[in-house]
Amino acid sequence: MASFTSALLSAALVFGTSSNLAIQASESARVQTSLSAVSPVSNRHRVGPAQRHPNSQNESAEVWPGTRMEIDWPNLVSSRDLILTTPPPDAVNGLLLGNGDVGVSVYGPPECLILQVGKNDLWDYRNPPNKITNRITLSQVCHWFTGSNALTSPFWGGDRIPLSQAIENAFNQPYHGPKPAGQIRFRNPALRAAPYRQRLGLWNAEVSTELGSPTTVTAQILVSYSSNVIAVRYQPARQMSFDIELARHKDTTGTITNAPEFGTAGRDLWFEYHLPASEPYPNGFDYVMFGRVLGGEVRIELGNSHAVAHVTSDGPVTLLVSVETTRDHPDPLKSAKADLEWTQSIGFDGLVRKPERLRAEPR
């Protein structure tokens, strides 16, 4: 059960504006029960940590310690899955996935399925806030608001007045804030205006999508529990051509003058972004999104703000994307590639298995 709660709450950390959705969903799954998922066992049988009752006919049921209740956790939790039939218009309203470090919001129309990716340590690293000049002091505030010379309308007026000017001087500088890691896009013009059904599976922490009627394409999306790898299995029902994009625009705040650098080799595509030196990272801060396309015929091209894989396939195509930073490894590009090698070795189905198994996986 930890898989769905950690996924939702970790995604909420990265996409703070969508935290209510994650909290409501996880709380709903925690406190609500389903009679179809909970039943008494025939004989009282005390067990330690949750175990399957020896007389149970339900392979997924467990006995709640100290009770006679047999609980089918997968069925209980899955009864609270979130289901959408209208595509979310933006990342704030998208379905959320995550593992406590990497978060993903899934949104967009059938012809352009988008994964907005964030990471907890991706911040605009600059000098600490206490190095900001022209700060407002408490004595200044007291002077402006007290005594015979107090301002009656300190924040507005025809002319610029001292307090509003001081606020502008102090805060009209780019401030510290989180940065988006990038986007993953699946473009398929054949699906324009196609019927749409999307489910956030709380038990497996997975987004599953069905596009078209009858279903033309299915997509499964998850974030690995034990590594910062995003996995997508995109499966057309017949031969189709579509594009997979790995995208990151140049920073728009003006504090990062360089642009991300894109690369490709074989079925791999990636970008690396170097953030300037600051006190926490005197040699700069790098992060990488490294993708690999498995299945289908693939041809990769590079653009100014994205790398695109042109894919033709009549079977499942799996995209693996690792997100690594300097904080994770001194060489994030090398580490990201190693993560994909490990993930490819266990396969997409290996990632779908219970997190209890993944916790013990060697890396």
C-alpha positions as CSV (number, residue, x, y, z in Angstrom):
1,M,0.0,0.0,0.0
2,A,3.0,2.3,0.4
3,S,3.4,2.4,-3.4
4,F,0.3,4.5,-4.1
5,T,0.6,6.9,-1.1
6,S,4.3,7.6,-1.6
7,A,3.8,8.1,-5.3
8,L,1.0,10.6,-4.9
9,L,2.6,12.5,-2.0
10,S,6.0,12.7,-3.6
11,A,4.4,14.0,-6.8
12,A,2.7,16.6,-4.6
13,L,6.1,17.8,-3.3
14,V,7.3,18.5,-6.8
15,F,4.0,19.9,-8.1
16,G,2.9,21.9,-5.0
17,T,0.0,23.5,-6.7
18,S,-1.6,20.1,-7.2
19,S,-1.0,18.8,-3.7
20,N,-4.7,18.9,-2.8
21,L,-5.5,16.2,-5.4
22,A,-2.8,13.9,-4.1
23,I,-3.8,14.4,-0.5
24,Q,-7.5,13.9,-1.2
25,A,-6.8,10.8,-3.2
26,S,-4.5,9.1,-0.7
27,E,-6.7,10.1,2.3
28,S,-9.7,8.7,0.5
29,A,-8.0,5.4,0.0
30,R,-6.8,5.3,3.6
31,V,-10.0,6.0,5.4
32,Q,-12.7,4.5,3.2
33,T,-13.5,0.8,3.1
34,S,-15.3,-1.5,0.7
35,L,-17.4,-4.4,1.9
36,S,-16.4,-6.4,-1.1
37,A,-12.8,-6.1,-0.1
38,V,-13.2,-6.9,3.7
39,S,-14.6,-10.1,5.0
40,P,-14.3,-12.1,8.3
41,V,-12.2,-15.3,8.3
42,S,-13.8,-18.6,9.4
43,N,-11.5,-19.2,12.4
44,R,-9.7,-16.7,14.6
45,H,-6.0,-16.7,13.5
46,R,-3.6,-14.2,15.1
47,V,-0.7,-13.2,12.9
48,G,2.1,-10.7,13.1
49,P,2.7,-8.3,10.2
50,A,0.0,-8.6,7.5
51,Q,0.0,-12.1,6.1
52,R,-2.4,-14.1,4.0
53,H,-4.7,-16.3,6.1
54,P,-3.9,-20.1,5.5
55,N,-7.5,-20.9,4.9
56,S,-8.1,-17.9,2.5
57,Q,-9.4,-18.5,-1.0
58,N,-8.3,-15.0,-2.1
59,E,-4.6,-14.9,-3.2
60,S,-4.3,-11.1,-2.5
61,A,-6.1,-11.1,0.8
62,E,-4.3,-10.5,4.1
63,V,-5.4,-10.8,7.8
64,W,-5.4,-7.6,9.8
65,P,-3.3,-8.3,12.9
66,G,-5.3,-9.0,16.0
67,T,-8.7,-9.2,14.2
68,R,-10.8,-11.7,12.3
69,M,-10.9,-9.5,9.2
70,E,-9.5,-10.6,5.9
71,I,-8.7,-7.6,3.7
72,D,-8.1,-7.6,0.0
73,W,-5.8,-4.6,-0.1
74,P,-5.5,-4.3,-3.9
75,N,-9.3,-4.4,-4.4
76,L,-9.9,-2.1,-1.5
77,V,-7.4,0.6,-2.6
78,S,-8.2,0.2,-6.4
79,S,-11.9,0.9,-5.6
80,R,-10.7,4.6,-5.1
81,D,-8.9,4.9,-8.4
82,L,-9.2,8.3,-10.2
83,I,-10.7,8.0,-13.7
84,L,-10.9,10.7,-16.3
85,T,-12.8,10.8,-19.6
86,T,-11.7,14.3,-20.5
87,P,-8.0,15.1,-20.9
88,P,-6.5,17.4,-18.3
89,P,-5.7,20.7,-20.0
90,D,-2.4,21.4,-18.1
91,A,0.1,20.0,-15.6
92,V,-1.7,21.5,-12.6
93,N,-4.8,19.4,-13.3
94,G,-2.9,16.3,-14.5
95,L,-2.7,12.8,-12.9
96,L,0.3,12.6,-10.5
97,L,3.0,10.0,-10.1
98,G,6.2,10.0,-8.2
99,N,8.7,8.2,-6.0
100,G,9.6,10.9,-3.4
101,D,12.2,12.5,-5.6
102,V,10.9,12.5,-9.2
103,G,7.4,13.6,-9.9
104,V,5.3,13.5,-13.1
105,S,2.1,15.1,-14.1
106,V,0.3,13.4,-17.0
107,Y,-2.0,15.6,-19.2
108,G,-2.8,16.6,-22.7
109,P,-5.1,15.5,-25.5
110,P,-5.0,12.1,-27.1
111,E,-2.8,13.3,-30.0
112,C,-0.2,14.8,-27.7
113,L,0.1,13.0,-24.4
114,I,2.5,15.0,-22.1
115,L,4.5,14.1,-19.1
116,Q,5.6,17.1,-17.1
117,V,8.7,16.0,-15.1
118,G,10.0,17.6,-11.9
119,K,12.7,16.7,-9.4
120,N,13.0,17.8,-5.7
121,D,16.6,19.1,-6.0
122,L,16.1,21.0,-9.2
123,W,16.2,24.6,-8.0
124,D,17.7,27.8,-9.3
125,Y,20.9,27.7,-7.2
126,R,22.2,31.2,-6.7
127,N,23.6,33.1,-3.7
128,P,21.5,32.7,-0.6
129,P,18.5,35.1,-0.1
130,N,20.3,37.0,2.7
131,K,22.8,38.3,0.0
132,I,20.0,40.3,-1.6
133,T,20.7,44.0,-1.6
134,N,18.3,46.8,-0.8
135,R,16.5,44.8,1.8
136,I,13.7,46.4,3.8
137,T,14.6,46.6,7.5
138,L,12.2,46.4,10.4
139,S,13.1,49.9,11.5
140,Q,12.1,51.3,8.1
141,V,8.8,49.5,8.2
142,C,8.1,50.9,11.8
143,H,9.0,54.4,10.5
144,W,6.6,54.2,7.6
145,F,3.7,52.8,9.7
146,T,4.0,54.6,13.0
147,G,4.3,58.1,14.3
148,S,3.2,61.4,12.9
149,N,4.9,60.8,9.5
150,A,3.2,57.4,9.0
151,L,2.1,56.7,5.4
152,T,-1.7,56.4,5.1
153,S,-1.6,54.5,1.7
154,P,1.9,52.9,1.6
155,F,1.2,50.6,-1.3
156,W,-0.5,52.8,-3.8
157,G,-0.8,56.4,-5.0
158,G,0.0,58.5,-8.0
159,D,3.7,58.7,-7.3
160,R,6.1,56.1,-6.2
161,I,6.4,56.3,-2.5
162,P,9.2,55.0,-0.3
163,L,7.7,51.7,0.8
164,S,6.5,50.5,-2.6
165,Q,9.8,51.5,-4.1
166,A,11.8,49.6,-1.5
167,I,9.7,46.5,-2.0
168,E,10.3,46.7,-5.8
169,N,14.0,47.2,-5.2
170,A,14.2,44.2,-2.9
171,F,12.1,41.7,-4.8
172,N,12.2,42.8,-8.4
173,Q,15.1,40.3,-8.8
174,P,14.6,36.7,-10.0
175,Y,14.1,34.7,-6.8
176,H,15.0,31.2,-5.8
177,G,12.5,28.7,-7.0
178,P,12.1,25.2,-8.4
179,K,12.9,24.5,-12.0
180,P,11.1,22.0,-14.3
181,A,13.1,19.1,-15.4
182,G,11.5,18.9,-18.8
183,Q,8.7,17.2,-20.8
184,I,8.1,13.9,-22.4
185,R,5.6,14.1,-25.3
186,F,3.9,11.4,-27.4
187,R,2.6,12.9,-30.6
188,N,0.2,10.9,-32.7
189,P,-1.9,12.9,-35.2
190,A,-4.0,9.9,-36.0
191,L,-5.5,10.2,-32.5
192,R,-6.8,13.7,-32.8
193,A,-10.2,14.1,-31.0
194,A,-10.2,10.3,-30.2
195,P,-12.2,9.0,-27.2
196,Y,-10.2,9.2,-24.1
197,R,-10.1,7.2,-20.8
198,Q,-7.4,7.5,-18.2
199,R,-7.0,5.9,-14.8
200,L,-4.7,6.6,-11.9
201,G,-4.2,3.2,-10.3
202,L,-3.6,3.9,-6.6
203,W,-2.4,0.4,-5.7
204,N,0.2,0.1,-8.4
205,A,0.9,3.8,-8.7
206,E,0.4,3.7,-12.4
207,V,-1.4,5.8,-15.0
208,S,-3.1,3.7,-17.7
209,T,-4.6,5.4,-20.8
210,E,-7.0,4.0,-23.5
211,L,-7.3,6.1,-26.7
212,G,-9.8,5.6,-29.4
213,S,-13.0,3.5,-29.8
214,P,-12.4,0.7,-30.3
215,T,-9.1,1.2,-28.5
216,T,-6.4,2.3,-30.9
217,V,-3.6,2.9,-28.4
218,T,-3.0,2.0,-24.8
219,A,-0.3,3.6,-22.6
220,Q,1.0,2.6,-19.2
221,I,3.1,5.1,-17.2
222,L,4.9,4.7,-13.9
223,V,7.8,6.0,-11.9
224,S,10.2,3.3,-10.6
225,Y,10.1,2.9,-6.8
226,S,13.8,2.2,-6.4
227,S,15.4,4.5,-9.0
228,N,14.6,7.8,-10.7
229,V,13.4,6.2,-13.9
230,I,10.1,7.0,-15.7
231,A,8.7,4.1,-17.8
232,V,6.1,4.4,-20.5
233,R,4.7,1.4,-22.5
234,Y,2.9,2.8,-25.6
235,Q,1.1,0.1,-27.5
236,P,-0.8,0.7,-30.8
237,A,-3.3,-1.9,-31.9
238,R,-2.1,-1.7,-35.5
239,Q,1.0,-0.3,-37.3
240,M,1.2,3.4,-36.6
241,S,3.8,6.2,-36.8
242,F,4.2,8.6,-33.9
243,D,6.9,10.8,-32.3
244,I,8.4,10.7,-28.9
245,E,9.9,14.0,-27.7
246,L,12.3,14.8,-24.9
247,A,12.1,18.5,-24.4
248,R,13.5,21.3,-22.3
249,H,13.3,25.0,-23.2
250,K,16.1,27.5,-22.4
251,D,15.6,29.1,-19.0
252,T,13.5,32.3,-19.2
253,T,14.5,34.0,-16.0
254,G,17.7,35.6,-17.4
255,T,19.9,34.1,-14.7
256,I,20.9,31.1,-16.7
257,T,22.3,32.3,-20.0
258,N,23.1,28.9,-21.6
259,A,20.7,26.4,-23.1
260,P,20.3,22.7,-22.6
261,E,22.6,20.5,-24.7
262,F,20.9,17.6,-26.6
263,G,22.5,14.4,-27.8
264,T,21.7,11.0,-29.4
265,A,23.3,7.6,-30.0
266,G,21.5,4.6,-31.4
267,R,18.1,4.4,-29.6
268,D,19.2,6.8,-26.9
269,L,18.3,10.5,-26.7
270,W,19.1,12.9,-23.9
271,F,19.8,16.5,-22.8
272,E,22.1,17.9,-20.1
273,Y,21.6,21.3,-18.5
274,H,24.4,23.1,-16.7
275,L,23.3,25.6,-14.1
276,P,25.9,28.3,-13.1
277,A,28.1,28.1,-10.1
278,S,26.7,29.2,-6.7
279,E,27.6,28.8,-3.1
280,P,26.1,25.3,-2.7
281,Y,27.8,24.1,-6.0
282,P,30.9,26.1,-6.8
283,N,31.5,24.1,-9.9
284,G,28.0,24.4,-11.2
285,F,25.0,22.1,-11.0
286,D,24.2,19.7,-13.8
287,Y,21.1,17.6,-14.5
288,V,20.3,15.1,-17.2
289,M,17.2,13.5,-18.7
290,F,18.4,10.4,-20.5
291,G,15.9,8.4,-22.6
292,R,15.9,5.1,-24.4
293,V,13.3,3.8,-26.9
294,L,12.8,0.0,-27.0
295,G,10.8,-1.6,-29.8
296,G,9.7,-0.4,-33.3
297,E,11.7,1.3,-36.0
298,V,13.3,4.4,-34.6
299,R,15.0,7.4,-36.2
300,I,16.1,10.3,-33.9
301,E,16.6,13.9,-34.8
302,L,17.8,16.8,-32.6
303,G,16.2,20.3,-32.4
304,N,17.0,23.5,-30.5
305,S,14.7,22.6,-27.5
306,H,14.0,18.9,-28.0
307,A,15.2,15.6,-29.3
308,V,12.5,13.6,-31.2
309,A,12.4,9.9,-31.9
310,H,10.3,9.1,-35.0
311,V,8.8,5.7,-34.4
312,T,6.9,3.2,-36.5
313,S,5.5,0.1,-34.8
314,D,2.6,-2.4,-34.7
315,G,3.6,-3.6,-31.2
316,P,4.5,-2.2,-27.8
317,V,7.2,0.5,-27.6
318,T,8.8,1.2,-24.3
319,L,10.4,4.5,-23.3
320,L,12.7,4.6,-20.3
321,V,13.8,8.0,-19.0
322,S,16.2,8.5,-16.1
323,V,16.5,11.9,-14.3
324,E,19.8,12.5,-12.5
325,T,21.5,15.5,-11.0
326,T,24.9,16.5,-9.6
327,R,23.5,15.9,-6.2
328,D,22.8,12.2,-7.1
329,H,26.1,11.5,-8.8
330,P,29.2,13.6,-9.8
331,D,28.7,12.4,-13.4
332,P,24.9,12.5,-13.8
333,L,25.0,11.5,-17.5
334,K,27.0,8.3,-16.7
335,S,24.7,7.5,-13.8
336,A,21.5,8.1,-15.8
337,K,22.7,5.6,-18.5
338,A,23.6,3.0,-15.8
339,D,20.1,3.4,-14.4
340,L,18.6,2.6,-17.8
341,E,20.8,-0.4,-18.2
342,W,19.5,-1.8,-14.9
343,T,15.9,-0.9,-15.7
344,Q,16.1,-2.5,-19.2
345,S,17.5,-5.7,-17.6
346,I,14.4,-6.2,-15.4
347,G,12.0,-4.9,-18.1
348,F,8.8,-2.9,-17.8
349,D,6.9,-5.8,-16.2
350,G,9.6,-6.0,-13.6
351,L,8.9,-2.4,-12.6
352,V,5.1,-3.1,-12.3
353,R,5.7,-5.8,-9.6
354,K,5.1,-5.0,-6.0
355,P,7.5,-2.4,-4.4
356,E,8.3,-4.9,-1.7
357,R,10.3,-6.9,-4.3
358,L,11.9,-3.8,-5.8
359,R,13.3,-2.7,-2.4
360,A,15.5,-5.8,-2.4
361,E,16.6,-5.5,-6.0
362,P,20.4,-5.1,-6.4
363,R,21.5,-2.1,-8.5
